[in-house]
Amino acid sequence: MTWNNDWHKVVWSDEKKNNLDGPDGFSYHWYGLRKEEEIFSSRAHGGGSVMIWTSFGWGGKSSICFINGRMNSNGYREVLKNHLVDIGNAIEGSDWIFQQDNAPVHRAKVNLAWFKSQKINVLPWPSLSPDLNPIETLWGILSRKFYAEGKKFRTKEQLKAVRL
């Protein structure tokens, strides 16, 4: 509450599952209050999904990372090595702060040790508090773009190819 420009040092991050048939529901991300609610139907067994990870901060944004399969602690660390370091370097100074939620793969001992070895400060984060993360607004914007006018996808590659 006492931070002012300190918030400029924070790099916000999260991952989001995007289904081929439409979003899981609007309970997991914010949507525009001035937008009409959209209703989606789905195929049996969901048709598949794509997991996306990204981060952003005052100084820039990371590239979007498409995650294949289920995320584990080693896979998460590889995502960070390939995408987080770029945005960290874009922020002036070495005292930037990384925000992640408390997912088990995020707080795995091996990943906490990696943060320490890389001298990355991790913002303490309360459990079950997704609405505090401004990246939730980004997920809402992306979902509206992905599924505009009830759009559905036949393949994961089609969903990945959406121009943002």
PyMOL commands that place a pseudoatom at each C-alpha (Angstrom):
pseudoatom trace, name=CA, resn=MET, resi=1, chain=A, elem=C, hetatm=0, pos=[0.000, 0.000, 0.000]
pseudoatom trace, name=CA, resn=THR, resi=2, chain=A, elem=C, hetatm=0, pos=[2.955, 2.310, 0.526]
pseudoatom trace, name=CA, resn=TRP, resi=3, chain=A, elem=C, hetatm=0, pos=[4.528, 1.581, -2.845]
pseudoatom trace, name=CA, resn=ASN, resi=4, chain=A, elem=C, hetatm=0, pos=[4.500, 4.262, -5.508]
pseudoatom trace, name=CA, resn=ASN, resi=5, chain=A, elem=C, hetatm=0, pos=[6.965, 3.753, -8.334]
pseudoatom trace, name=CA, resn=ASP, resi=6, chain=A, elem=C, hetatm=0, pos=[7.925, 0.383, -6.842]
pseudoatom trace, name=CA, resn=TRP, resi=7, chain=A, elem=C, hetatm=0, pos=[5.017, -1.117, -8.821]
pseudoatom trace, name=CA, resn=HIS, resi=8, chain=A, elem=C, hetatm=0, pos=[6.941, -0.140, -11.982]
pseudoatom trace, name=CA, resn=LYS, resi=9, chain=A, elem=C, hetatm=0, pos=[9.507, -2.794, -11.038]
pseudoatom trace, name=CA, resn=VAL, resi=10, chain=A, elem=C, hetatm=0, pos=[6.990, -5.677, -11.005]
pseudoatom trace, name=CA, resn=VAL, resi=11, chain=A, elem=C, hetatm=0, pos=[6.819, -8.172, -13.866]
pseudoatom trace, name=CA, resn=TRP, resi=12, chain=A, elem=C, hetatm=0, pos=[3.369, -9.814, -13.790]
pseudoatom trace, name=CA, resn=SER, resi=13, chain=A, elem=C, hetatm=0, pos=[2.967, -13.353, -15.102]
pseudoatom trace, name=CA, resn=ASP, resi=14, chain=A, elem=C, hetatm=0, pos=[0.428, -16.108, -15.506]
pseudoatom trace, name=CA, resn=GLU, resi=15, chain=A, elem=C, hetatm=0, pos=[-0.665, -18.950, -17.721]
pseudoatom trace, name=CA, resn=LYS, resi=16, chain=A, elem=C, hetatm=0, pos=[-4.111, -19.540, -19.200]
pseudoatom trace, name=CA, resn=LYS, resi=17, chain=A, elem=C, hetatm=0, pos=[-5.724, -22.511, -20.852]
pseudoatom trace, name=CA, resn=ASN, resi=18, chain=A, elem=C, hetatm=0, pos=[-7.553, -21.723, -24.100]
pseudoatom trace, name=CA, resn=ASN, resi=19, chain=A, elem=C, hetatm=0, pos=[-9.952, -24.337, -25.424]
pseudoatom trace, name=CA, resn=LEU, resi=20, chain=A, elem=C, hetatm=0, pos=[-10.585, -24.944, -29.102]
pseudoatom trace, name=CA, resn=ASP, resi=21, chain=A, elem=C, hetatm=0, pos=[-14.327, -24.629, -28.461]
pseudoatom trace, name=CA, resn=GLY, resi=22, chain=A, elem=C, hetatm=0, pos=[-14.265, -21.403, -26.471]
pseudoatom trace, name=CA, resn=PRO, resi=23, chain=A, elem=C, hetatm=0, pos=[-13.322, -20.183, -23.023]
pseudoatom trace, name=CA, resn=ASP, resi=24, chain=A, elem=C, hetatm=0, pos=[-13.851, -22.269, -19.877]
pseudoatom trace, name=CA, resn=GLY, resi=25, chain=A, elem=C, hetatm=0, pos=[-16.111, -19.525, -18.660]
pseudoatom trace, name=CA, resn=PHE, resi=26, chain=A, elem=C, hetatm=0, pos=[-15.847, -15.955, -17.613]
pseudoatom trace, name=CA, resn=SER, resi=27, chain=A, elem=C, hetatm=0, pos=[-15.270, -16.858, -13.971]
pseudoatom trace, name=CA, resn=TYR, resi=28, chain=A, elem=C, hetatm=0, pos=[-11.524, -17.153, -14.572]
pseudoatom trace, name=CA, resn=HIS, resi=29, chain=A, elem=C, hetatm=0, pos=[-10.850, -13.778, -16.183]
pseudoatom trace, name=CA, resn=TRP, resi=30, chain=A, elem=C, hetatm=0, pos=[-12.345, -10.333, -16.302]
pseudoatom trace, name=CA, resn=TYR, resi=31, chain=A, elem=C, hetatm=0, pos=[-14.490, -9.327, -19.207]
pseudoatom trace, name=CA, resn=GLY, resi=32, chain=A, elem=C, hetatm=0, pos=[-15.575, -5.919, -20.363]
pseudoatom trace, name=CA, resn=LEU, resi=33, chain=A, elem=C, hetatm=0, pos=[-18.605, -4.596, -18.531]
pseudoatom trace, name=CA, resn=ARG, resi=34, chain=A, elem=C, hetatm=0, pos=[-19.757, -2.916, -21.733]
pseudoatom trace, name=CA, resn=LYS, resi=35, chain=A, elem=C, hetatm=0, pos=[-19.569, -6.128, -23.761]
pseudoatom trace, name=CA, resn=GLU, resi=36, chain=A, elem=C, hetatm=0, pos=[-22.406, -8.539, -24.303]
pseudoatom trace, name=CA, resn=GLU, resi=37, chain=A, elem=C, hetatm=0, pos=[-21.909, -11.893, -22.615]
pseudoatom trace, name=CA, resn=GLU, resi=38, chain=A, elem=C, hetatm=0, pos=[-21.207, -14.600, -25.174]
pseudoatom trace, name=CA, resn=ILE, resi=39, chain=A, elem=C, hetatm=0, pos=[-22.419, -18.181, -24.913]
pseudoatom trace, name=CA, resn=PHE, resi=40, chain=A, elem=C, hetatm=0, pos=[-20.364, -21.014, -26.347]
pseudoatom trace, name=CA, resn=SER, resi=41, chain=A, elem=C, hetatm=0, pos=[-21.270, -24.622, -27.028]
pseudoatom trace, name=CA, resn=SER, resi=42, chain=A, elem=C, hetatm=0, pos=[-18.695, -27.363, -26.872]
pseudoatom trace, name=CA, resn=ARG, resi=43, chain=A, elem=C, hetatm=0, pos=[-17.854, -30.721, -28.353]
pseudoatom trace, name=CA, resn=ALA, resi=44, chain=A, elem=C, hetatm=0, pos=[-17.727, -33.889, -26.335]
pseudoatom trace, name=CA, resn=HIS, resi=45, chain=A, elem=C, hetatm=0, pos=[-14.363, -34.144, -24.548]
pseudoatom trace, name=CA, resn=GLY, resi=46, chain=A, elem=C, hetatm=0, pos=[-13.673, -30.424, -25.166]
pseudoatom trace, name=CA, resn=GLY, resi=47, chain=A, elem=C, hetatm=0, pos=[-11.841, -30.778, -28.472]
pseudoatom trace, name=CA, resn=GLY, resi=48, chain=A, elem=C, hetatm=0, pos=[-8.465, -29.870, -26.980]
pseudoatom trace, name=CA, resn=SER, resi=49, chain=A, elem=C, hetatm=0, pos=[-6.762, -26.816, -25.564]
pseudoatom trace, name=CA, resn=VAL, resi=50, chain=A, elem=C, hetatm=0, pos=[-3.606, -24.720, -25.676]
pseudoatom trace, name=CA, resn=MET, resi=51, chain=A, elem=C, hetatm=0, pos=[-1.838, -23.390, -22.573]
pseudoatom trace, name=CA, resn=ILE, resi=52, chain=A, elem=C, hetatm=0, pos=[-0.329, -19.916, -22.916]
pseudoatom trace, name=CA, resn=TRP, resi=53, chain=A, elem=C, hetatm=0, pos=[2.185, -18.235, -20.582]
pseudoatom trace, name=CA, resn=THR, resi=54, chain=A, elem=C, hetatm=0, pos=[3.157, -14.593, -20.770]
pseudoatom trace, name=CA, resn=SER, resi=55, chain=A, elem=C, hetatm=0, pos=[4.383, -11.732, -18.620]
pseudoatom trace, name=CA, resn=PHE, resi=56, chain=A, elem=C, hetatm=0, pos=[4.472, -7.958, -18.744]
pseudoatom trace, name=CA, resn=GLY, resi=57, chain=A, elem=C, hetatm=0, pos=[5.651, -5.031, -16.730]
pseudoatom trace, name=CA, resn=TRP, resi=58, chain=A, elem=C, hetatm=0, pos=[6.111, -1.290, -16.898]
pseudoatom trace, name=CA, resn=GLY, resi=59, chain=A, elem=C, hetatm=0, pos=[9.202, -1.763, -19.069]
pseudoatom trace, name=CA, resn=GLY, resi=60, chain=A, elem=C, hetatm=0, pos=[7.758, -4.148, -21.649]
pseudoatom trace, name=CA, resn=LYS, resi=61, chain=A, elem=C, hetatm=0, pos=[6.340, -7.589, -22.272]
pseudoatom trace, name=CA, resn=SER, resi=62, chain=A, elem=C, hetatm=0, pos=[7.625, -11.080, -22.853]
pseudoatom trace, name=CA, resn=SER, resi=63, chain=A, elem=C, hetatm=0, pos=[6.806, -13.089, -25.901]
pseudoatom trace, name=CA, resn=ILE, resi=64, chain=A, elem=C, hetatm=0, pos=[3.811, -15.404, -25.648]
pseudoatom trace, name=CA, resn=CYS, resi=65, chain=A, elem=C, hetatm=0, pos=[4.829, -18.962, -24.880]
pseudoatom trace, name=CA, resn=PHE, resi=66, chain=A, elem=C, hetatm=0, pos=[2.674, -21.885, -25.965]
pseudoatom trace, name=CA, resn=ILE, resi=67, chain=A, elem=C, hetatm=0, pos=[3.074, -24.786, -23.555]
pseudoatom trace, name=CA, resn=ASN, resi=68, chain=A, elem=C, hetatm=0, pos=[2.811, -28.313, -24.888]
pseudoatom trace, name=CA, resn=GLY, resi=69, chain=A, elem=C, hetatm=0, pos=[1.255, -30.844, -22.563]
pseudoatom trace, name=CA, resn=ARG, resi=70, chain=A, elem=C, hetatm=0, pos=[0.983, -30.463, -18.819]
pseudoatom trace, name=CA, resn=MET, resi=71, chain=A, elem=C, hetatm=0, pos=[3.273, -28.047, -17.046]
pseudoatom trace, name=CA, resn=ASN, resi=72, chain=A, elem=C, hetatm=0, pos=[5.715, -29.439, -14.513]
pseudoatom trace, name=CA, resn=SER, resi=73, chain=A, elem=C, hetatm=0, pos=[8.425, -27.702, -12.484]
pseudoatom trace, name=CA, resn=ASN, resi=74, chain=A, elem=C, hetatm=0, pos=[11.153, -28.366, -15.077]
pseudoatom trace, name=CA, resn=GLY, resi=75, chain=A, elem=C, hetatm=0, pos=[8.956, -27.151, -17.933]
pseudoatom trace, name=CA, resn=TYR, resi=76, chain=A, elem=C, hetatm=0, pos=[8.061, -24.009, -15.997]
pseudoatom trace, name=CA, resn=ARG, resi=77, chain=A, elem=C, hetatm=0, pos=[11.723, -23.244, -15.380]
pseudoatom trace, name=CA, resn=GLU, resi=78, chain=A, elem=C, hetatm=0, pos=[12.443, -23.640, -19.114]
pseudoatom trace, name=CA, resn=VAL, resi=79, chain=A, elem=C, hetatm=0, pos=[9.649, -21.171, -19.899]
pseudoatom trace, name=CA, resn=LEU, resi=80, chain=A, elem=C, hetatm=0, pos=[11.214, -18.704, -17.463]
pseudoatom trace, name=CA, resn=LYS, resi=81, chain=A, elem=C, hetatm=0, pos=[14.706, -19.201, -18.889]
pseudoatom trace, name=CA, resn=ASN, resi=82, chain=A, elem=C, hetatm=0, pos=[13.469, -18.625, -22.448]
pseudoatom trace, name=CA, resn=HIS, resi=83, chain=A, elem=C, hetatm=0, pos=[10.947, -15.816, -21.877]
pseudoatom trace, name=CA, resn=LEU, resi=84, chain=A, elem=C, hetatm=0, pos=[11.276, -14.155, -18.483]
pseudoatom trace, name=CA, resn=VAL, resi=85, chain=A, elem=C, hetatm=0, pos=[14.932, -13.200, -18.753]
pseudoatom trace, name=CA, resn=ASP, resi=86, chain=A, elem=C, hetatm=0, pos=[14.180, -11.099, -21.867]
pseudoatom trace, name=CA, resn=ILE, resi=87, chain=A, elem=C, hetatm=0, pos=[11.658, -8.875, -20.117]
pseudoatom trace, name=CA, resn=GLY, resi=88, chain=A, elem=C, hetatm=0, pos=[13.838, -8.708, -17.009]
pseudoatom trace, name=CA, resn=ASN, resi=89, chain=A, elem=C, hetatm=0, pos=[16.651, -7.295, -19.098]
pseudoatom trace, name=CA, resn=ALA, resi=90, chain=A, elem=C, hetatm=0, pos=[14.273, -4.687, -20.596]
pseudoatom trace, name=CA, resn=ILE, resi=91, chain=A, elem=C, hetatm=0, pos=[13.546, -3.234, -17.161]
pseudoatom trace, name=CA, resn=GLU, resi=92, chain=A, elem=C, hetatm=0, pos=[16.193, -0.775, -16.068]
pseudoatom trace, name=CA, resn=GLY, resi=93, chain=A, elem=C, hetatm=0, pos=[18.259, -1.970, -13.142]
pseudoatom trace, name=CA, resn=SER, resi=94, chain=A, elem=C, hetatm=0, pos=[18.572, -5.362, -11.580]
pseudoatom trace, name=CA, resn=ASP, resi=95, chain=A, elem=C, hetatm=0, pos=[16.073, -4.843, -8.779]
pseudoatom trace, name=CA, resn=TRP, resi=96, chain=A, elem=C, hetatm=0, pos=[12.940, -5.846, -10.676]
pseudoatom trace, name=CA, resn=ILE, resi=97, chain=A, elem=C, hetatm=0, pos=[10.415, -8.088, -8.921]
pseudoatom trace, name=CA, resn=PHE, resi=98, chain=A, elem=C, hetatm=0, pos=[8.748, -11.148, -10.439]
pseudoatom trace, name=CA, resn=GLN, resi=99, chain=A, elem=C, hetatm=0, pos=[5.114, -11.950, -9.665]
pseudoatom trace, name=CA, resn=GLN, resi=100, chain=A, elem=C, hetatm=0, pos=[3.734, -15.455, -10.000]
pseudoatom trace, name=CA, resn=ASP, resi=101, chain=A, elem=C, hetatm=0, pos=[0.799, -17.131, -8.326]
pseudoatom trace, name=CA, resn=ASN, resi=102, chain=A, elem=C, hetatm=0, pos=[1.157, -20.005, -5.877]
pseudoatom trace, name=CA, resn=ALA, resi=103, chain=A, elem=C, hetatm=0, pos=[0.672, -22.877, -8.321]
pseudoatom trace, name=CA, resn=PRO, resi=104, chain=A, elem=C, hetatm=0, pos=[2.611, -25.946, -7.150]
pseudoatom trace, name=CA, resn=VAL, resi=105, chain=A, elem=C, hetatm=0, pos=[4.971, -25.880, -10.163]
pseudoatom trace, name=CA, resn=HIS, resi=106, chain=A, elem=C, hetatm=0, pos=[5.781, -22.235, -9.410]
pseudoatom trace, name=CA, resn=ARG, resi=107, chain=A, elem=C, hetatm=0, pos=[6.729, -22.825, -5.804]
pseudoatom trace, name=CA, resn=ALA, resi=108, chain=A, elem=C, hetatm=0, pos=[8.572, -26.103, -6.336]
pseudoatom trace, name=CA, resn=LYS, resi=109, chain=A, elem=C, hetatm=0, pos=[11.831, -26.106, -4.367]
pseudoatom trace, name=CA, resn=VAL, resi=110, chain=A, elem=C, hetatm=0, pos=[13.892, -26.502, -7.542]
pseudoatom trace, name=CA, resn=ASN, resi=111, chain=A, elem=C, hetatm=0, pos=[12.308, -23.363, -9.042]
pseudoatom trace, name=CA, resn=LEU, resi=112, chain=A, elem=C, hetatm=0, pos=[12.667, -21.323, -5.858]
pseudoatom trace, name=CA, resn=ALA, resi=113, chain=A, elem=C, hetatm=0, pos=[16.361, -22.314, -5.832]
pseudoatom trace, name=CA, resn=TRP, resi=114, chain=A, elem=C, hetatm=0, pos=[16.633, -21.243, -9.500]
pseudoatom trace, name=CA, resn=PHE, resi=115, chain=A, elem=C, hetatm=0, pos=[15.176, -17.805, -8.694]
pseudoatom trace, name=CA, resn=LYS, resi=116, chain=A, elem=C, hetatm=0, pos=[17.721, -17.445, -5.913]
pseudoatom trace, name=CA, resn=SER, resi=117, chain=A, elem=C, hetatm=0, pos=[20.606, -18.514, -8.171]
pseudoatom trace, name=CA, resn=GLN, resi=118, chain=A, elem=C, hetatm=0, pos=[19.490, -15.984, -10.818]
pseudoatom trace, name=CA, resn=LYS, resi=119, chain=A, elem=C, hetatm=0, pos=[19.044, -13.252, -8.197]
pseudoatom trace, name=CA, resn=ILE, resi=120, chain=A, elem=C, hetatm=0, pos=[15.401, -12.804, -9.186]
pseudoatom trace, name=CA, resn=ASN, resi=121, chain=A, elem=C, hetatm=0, pos=[13.246, -11.269, -6.464]
pseudoatom trace, name=CA, resn=VAL, resi=122, chain=A, elem=C, hetatm=0, pos=[9.844, -12.969, -6.242]
pseudoatom trace, name=CA, resn=LEU, resi=123, chain=A, elem=C, hetatm=0, pos=[6.901, -10.945, -4.975]
pseudoatom trace, name=CA, resn=PRO, resi=124, chain=A, elem=C, hetatm=0, pos=[5.163, -12.662, -2.032]
pseudoatom trace, name=CA, resn=TRP, resi=125, chain=A, elem=C, hetatm=0, pos=[1.703, -13.553, -3.292]
pseudoatom trace, name=CA, resn=PRO, resi=126, chain=A, elem=C, hetatm=0, pos=[-1.438, -14.554, -1.368]
pseudoatom trace, name=CA, resn=SER, resi=127, chain=A, elem=C, hetatm=0, pos=[-3.084, -17.850, -2.272]
pseudoatom trace, name=CA, resn=LEU, resi=128, chain=A, elem=C, hetatm=0, pos=[-6.283, -17.885, -4.322]
pseudoatom trace, name=CA, resn=SER, resi=129, chain=A, elem=C, hetatm=0, pos=[-6.128, -14.216, -5.294]
pseudoatom trace, name=CA, resn=PRO, resi=130, chain=A, elem=C, hetatm=0, pos=[-6.196, -14.067, -9.112]
pseudoatom trace, name=CA, resn=ASP, resi=131, chain=A, elem=C, hetatm=0, pos=[-8.106, -10.779, -9.206]
pseudoatom trace, name=CA, resn=LEU, resi=132, chain=A, elem=C, hetatm=0, pos=[-5.101, -8.940, -7.773]
pseudoatom trace, name=CA, resn=ASN, resi=133, chain=A, elem=C, hetatm=0, pos=[-3.031, -9.695, -10.874]
pseudoatom trace, name=CA, resn=PRO, resi=134, chain=A, elem=C, hetatm=0, pos=[-3.545, -7.196, -13.738]
pseudoatom trace, name=CA, resn=ILE, resi=135, chain=A, elem=C, hetatm=0, pos=[-2.703, -9.929, -16.229]
pseudoatom trace, name=CA, resn=GLU, resi=136, chain=A, elem=C, hetatm=0, pos=[-6.245, -11.241, -15.661]
pseudoatom trace, name=CA, resn=THR, resi=137, chain=A, elem=C, hetatm=0, pos=[-7.443, -8.237, -17.672]
pseudoatom trace, name=CA, resn=LEU, resi=138, chain=A, elem=C, hetatm=0, pos=[-5.092, -9.262, -20.486]
pseudoatom trace, name=CA, resn=TRP, resi=139, chain=A, elem=C, hetatm=0, pos=[-6.593, -12.790, -20.500]
pseudoatom trace, name=CA, resn=GLY, resi=140, chain=A, elem=C, hetatm=0, pos=[-10.038, -11.244, -20.892]
pseudoatom trace, name=CA, resn=ILE, resi=141, chain=A, elem=C, hetatm=0, pos=[-8.894, -9.139, -23.859]
pseudoatom trace, name=CA, resn=LEU, resi=142, chain=A, elem=C, hetatm=0, pos=[-7.172, -12.130, -25.504]
pseudoatom trace, name=CA, resn=SER, resi=143, chain=A, elem=C, hetatm=0, pos=[-10.204, -14.361, -24.959]
pseudoatom trace, name=CA, resn=ARG, resi=144, chain=A, elem=C, hetatm=0, pos=[-12.461, -11.844, -26.677]
pseudoatom trace, name=CA, resn=LYS, resi=145, chain=A, elem=C, hetatm=0, pos=[-10.036, -11.754, -29.626]
pseudoatom trace, name=CA, resn=PHE, resi=146, chain=A, elem=C, hetatm=0, pos=[-9.629, -15.534, -29.781]
pseudoatom trace, name=CA, resn=TYR, resi=147, chain=A, elem=C, hetatm=0, pos=[-13.356, -16.252, -29.627]
pseudoatom trace, name=CA, resn=ALA, resi=148, chain=A, elem=C, hetatm=0, pos=[-14.818, -13.146, -31.326]
pseudoatom trace, name=CA, resn=GLU, resi=149, chain=A, elem=C, hetatm=0, pos=[-18.247, -13.802, -32.830]
pseudoatom trace, name=CA, resn=GLY, resi=150, chain=A, elem=C, hetatm=0, pos=[-18.334, -17.333, -31.364]
pseudoatom trace, name=CA, resn=LYS, resi=151, chain=A, elem=C, hetatm=0, pos=[-15.234, -18.469, -33.243]
pseudoatom trace, name=CA, resn=LYS, resi=152, chain=A, elem=C, hetatm=0, pos=[-14.070, -22.035, -32.637]
pseudoatom trace, name=CA, resn=PHE, resi=153, chain=A, elem=C, hetatm=0, pos=[-10.942, -23.792, -33.784]
pseudoatom trace, name=CA, resn=ARG, resi=154, chain=A, elem=C, hetatm=0, pos=[-10.439, -27.221, -35.310]
pseudoatom trace, name=CA, resn=THR, resi=155, chain=A, elem=C, hetatm=0, pos=[-6.777, -27.564, -34.361]
pseudoatom trace, name=CA, resn=LYS, resi=156, chain=A, elem=C, hetatm=0, pos=[-4.362, -26.195, -31.789]
pseudoatom trace, name=CA, resn=GLU, resi=157, chain=A, elem=C, hetatm=0, pos=[-2.292, -24.734, -34.615]
pseudoatom trace, name=CA, resn=GLN, resi=158, chain=A, elem=C, hetatm=0, pos=[-5.263, -22.624, -35.748]
pseudoatom trace, name=CA, resn=LEU, resi=159, chain=A, elem=C, hetatm=0, pos=[-5.660, -21.191, -32.254]
pseudoatom trace, name=CA, resn=LYS, resi=160, chain=A, elem=C, hetatm=0, pos=[-1.918, -20.488, -31.991]
pseudoatom trace, name=CA, resn=ALA, resi=161, chain=A, elem=C, hetatm=0, pos=[-2.006, -18.666, -35.329]
pseudoatom trace, name=CA, resn=VAL, resi=162, chain=A, elem=C, hetatm=0, pos=[-4.530, -16.028, -34.229]
pseudoatom trace, name=CA, resn=ARG, resi=163, chain=A, elem=C, hetatm=0, pos=[-3.015, -12.610, -34.837]
pseudoatom trace, name=CA, resn=LEU, resi=164, chain=A, elem=C, hetatm=0, pos=[-3.105, -10.555, -31.682]
for i in range(1, 164): cmd.bond("trace and resi %d" % i, "trace and resi %d" % (i + 1))
show_as sticks, trace
zoom trace
